[in-house]
């Protein structure tokens, strides 16, 4: 399923833990929101129970792609 972080808990309750949830609109803490209305950080999305995160522009538009990716991974690890 595709769901914002705000919808994960109700979906897990209704569908069980075996459903795979992909969460778009994930932005690192210091990133722009762009056109996303329901934005969440990588840490918040993982804590909410997302299985996969969609993080496009914060990486694509970064001056240093590898550095941006490492910072995002650091945020994700801090939620585990």
Secondary structure, DSSP 8 states (H G I E B T S, - for coil): -B--GGGHHHHHHHH-TTS--EE--B--TTS--TT-SS-B-HHHHHHHT-SEE---HHHHT-SSHHHHHHHHHHHHHTT-
